[in-house]
Amino acid sequence: MPTPVVEAQSISKRFGTVTAVKDVSFAIGAGEIFGLIGHNGAGKSTLLRILLGLLTPDAGSVNILDSAPDSGRFRDCRRQIAYLPENVVFYDNLSGLETLRFYAELKGVSPRDCRPLLDRVGLAKALDRPVRGYSKGMRQRLGLAQAMLGRPRLLLLDEPTSGLDPAGIREFYGILGELRERGVTILLSSHNLAEIQNRVDRLALMRLGTVQAIGTVQSLREALDLPVHVRVTLRDGGDAEVRAALAQLPGCALHLNGGEATIDCARRQKMTLLSTLMALPRAVADLHIHEPSLEDVFLGYTEIDPPQGAPR
């Protein structure tokens, strides 16, 4: 990886007797969408606040855009960082456009950028309405527009799709894809595993303040060696032929249910299983392969007992 945009080394943070983050390390490269996933209370929001310089870690170091949050250089660096919290709060009496112009002035950005940004996030028809009449999803869209002001190099997003409907979520990740193509680095935290599993380049799995694993979804699947699930639609009388063929593949578990068969096999046997099934055209009408989901991967790592001394 070239010089990371974000680098955390052995970060720890305690609040009284509670350890919120413990010995967390990771690095994020330019133009990468990096996911931070975990249950509520896993330490995600605390970690984001440390990266922003809003909290000081008790141990470890942070480097953002080649600056430490506690250094004098970080003030200038902050202009290149945007943050979208989970619960966005705006002045209710201002319109969407007035709100964005207010933030543009704070950031030293031309107000001419405001209308195009509101249009891009789907608020063109509501830009003159008071924010007090905005739904939760509309406030999240306005928050994203605020974060995009000034063309930041780094976006930190905490549960950014909270309140968005499915169409809004798709549009939101479309915008993130455009930003990534421009070289913007994006760190987002979420507990919605199904939503982000195909939308991040890499991710870190957090549990009780610690990072359990870091990698692509596929690399984490392979490291756990979770079984592959294959659902087979059988032709009339095909069950006997499939049962006979599967008898030659020890380790594959076959379950027959009327005109369907479900097969669980180890990842290393996947191609052999598929070749076997494809060679049975009189028995097999169709098949569907189900890779382990990100939820399966997450549970596979986080159900492991934490290291000795980890917070419980």
N, C-alpha and C positions, 0 to 999 in steps of 0.2 A: 504494500500500500504506500502511495506517496505520502508526503507530510499530512497527517490527519487534520481535518477541520475541528474535530472534537476528540480529546484524549483524556481519559480518566484513569488514574493510577491509584489503586488500593484505597478508595474513598470509604470513609466510615463517618457516621453521624449518629449521635445519641441525643435523646431528649429525656433527661432524668435517668430513670432506670430502663427506658425503652430504647433499644437499638433499632433505628429506622432504616439505616443503610450500613452494611458491613462488608468491607474489603472488596469493593466493586471496581472492576477494571474493564475498560473496553476502548476501542478507537473507531471513529467513523470517517470515511473518506469523502472527498468532494463529490457532489452529485449523487450521493447514496441516500436511499430511503431506509432508515433503520428503525425497527420496531422495538418498543420496550413493553413487554406484556407481563401480566401477572394479576392476581386477584386484588381487590381493594385492600389497601394496607400492606401491599408488598414492598413499598418504598419508592414507587415510580415518581410520584409528585415531589417527594423530598429530593430525589436525585435531580429532577429538572430544576428545582430551585437552587440547588448547589451549582449546577452548570451556569445558571443565570447570574450567579453572584449574590443572590438574595439570602442564602445561607452559607455559612463558612463550615467546611468539613472539620471534624475533630482530628482526622488523620487523612493522609493521602494528598494528591495534587490533581489539579484540573488545568487543562490548556485548551482554550477556545480561540480559533483563528490566530494561533501563535501568541496568545496572551493569557496570562493567569487572571482569573476574576478579581484577585486582591491586588493587582498591580495598577500603577497609574495609567498604563496604556489601555486598560480595559474600557475606560470611558468612551474613547473613540471607537473601540471595537464594538460596543453595544449598538451603535448605529447600524451595524451590519447584521444584527440579530433580531429576530421577531419571535414573539411568544403569544400563544393562544391558550389561555387557561380553560379548564373544564367548564367553569361557570363564569360566563362573560357578563360583566356589569357595565351598563352605559347610563348616561343621563337620559331619563325617560322623556323629558320635554323637548329634546333635540330630535330633529328628523335624522334619517339614515345618512343623508348627504351632509347635513351639518355636523354630525358625529364624525364622519370620515374627514371632513375639512379641519375639524378641531385637532385630530390626530396628525393630519398632514402638517399643520402648523407646528405642532410639538416636535415632529421629526424633521422639519425643515424641507418638506417635500412640496412640490408644486400642487396646488389645489386642482389643477387641470387633470391630474391623474385619478381623481375621486370618482367621477361619473363612469369612466371606462371600467374601473375596478368593481363598482357596484353592479354594473351590467354583467361583468364576467362571473360574479358569484350568484347571479339570479335575482338581484334586488332592484332592477331597473324600474319596475312598476311601483315600488314601495319607497323609493329614495326620498320622497317628500313627506312621507308619513311619519308621525312621531314614533320614536322607538318604543314607547309604552304600549303601543298596539302590535308590536312584533311578537310572533310566536318564538318558542325556544329555538327552533330550527333557523328562523330568520335572524335571530341574534347571533347564532353560530356563524351564519354566512357573513354577517356584518363584521364579526370578529376576524374571520379569515381575510376579508378585504382590508381590515386595519393591519393585519400581520403582513400583508403583501405590499403595503405602502413602502416606497423607497427602495424596492428591489433588494431585499436582504439576501445575504449569502447563506444564512443559517436560519431555519425555522424550527422552533421547539413547540410541539403541539401536544396538549394534555387532553386526552379523550375528545378529540376534535369533532367527531361526528355525532356527539350526543345531541339528540333532538332532531336529527335529520331523517327524512323518510328515505326509502330505498333509492329513489331517483336522485335525491340530494346527495346521498352517499356516493353514488356512481359519479356524479358531476364533481364532487369534492376530490375524489381520487384522480379524476381526469385532470383537474387543475394541478394537483401535486405532480402528476406525470409531466406536465408541461414545464413546471418549475425545475424538475430534475434534469430535463433536457437542456435547460439553461445553465446547469451546473450548480443549482441550489442544493444544499445539503439539508435533509429533513430528518428530524428525530421526533417520532410520535409515540405516545404511550396509549395503550388500550387494553381493555379486558375482553373486547369482542373478538375472539380468535377467528371465527369463521369469516369475519369481515376483512381481516388484514392478511390472511395467510397467503394470498396470491398477489398482494399489493406492496410488499416490502422486499428489499434486496436481501437484508439479513435481519436478525432479531436476537434479542437477549431475553431469556426466560428468568423472571424474578420470583423469588419466594422468600418471605420473611426477611426481606432486606438484603438477600444475597442473590447473585447471579448464578443460576444452576447450569446454564449452557448458552453459548453464542454460536450462531451460524445461519446458513440458509435453511429454509424449511426442509428441503430435500436432504441436506447433510445431517440434520438432526434426526430425521427419520432413519437414515441409514445407520447412524451411530447407535440408535436404540434397537435396530433390527426388529422393528414391529412387523407383524404378519400382514401380508397383502390379502385382501378379501375379494374373491371373484364370484359374481352371481351369474349363473348359467340358465338360460331358457332351453328346456329340453324338447326334442321332438317326441312324438308318441313312441313309447317303448324304448326311449334312449337311456333311461336310468341304469339299466343293467350294463350297457356298454360303457357308460361313464364310470360306473362302480368298478368294473373290471380294469379299465385303464388306470384309474387312480390307485388301485391296489399295487401298481408298480412304482408308485411315488410315495415312499414312506415319509411321514412328516406332514403330509397334506391331510387336512381334516375335511371330510365330505359330509354334508347334511342334505338329505333329499326331502323335498316337500312338494308332493304332487308333480306338477310340470316344471319345477324349478330345483336347481341344486345350488348350494352355497359351499364354497371351498375356501378354507384358510390355509395359506402356505407361507413358509419362510421366504424372505425377499430373495435369497439366493436361488430359490426354486421357481421363481416367477416365470422366467422364459421357458423353462422345461415344461411347466404346467400349461402355459399357453400353447406351446407346440403340440402337446399331447391333445388338448381340446380341439385345436384347429384340424387335427388329423381325424376327427370324428364327425364329418359333415352329416351323416345319417342320424346322429344322436344329438348334436348341438345345433340349435337354431340361432342363438345369439348369446353374447356374453358381455358383462360389464365389469371393469376393474375398478376397485375402490382402494386408493392409497390411504394410509392412515392420515387422518385430518390433523390440523395443528392442535386441536383440542386433545387428540390422542397423544400427540408428541408432548404437549405441555404436561398432561397428567403423568406420562411416563417418566418425565424428569422430576416433577415436583412432588410426586408421591414417594420418591426416595427420601429416606431420613436425611435431614440436613446435617452438615458436618458437626462434629462435636464442638460444643460451645456456641453454636448458632442460636439466635433468639427463637423462642418457642411460644 
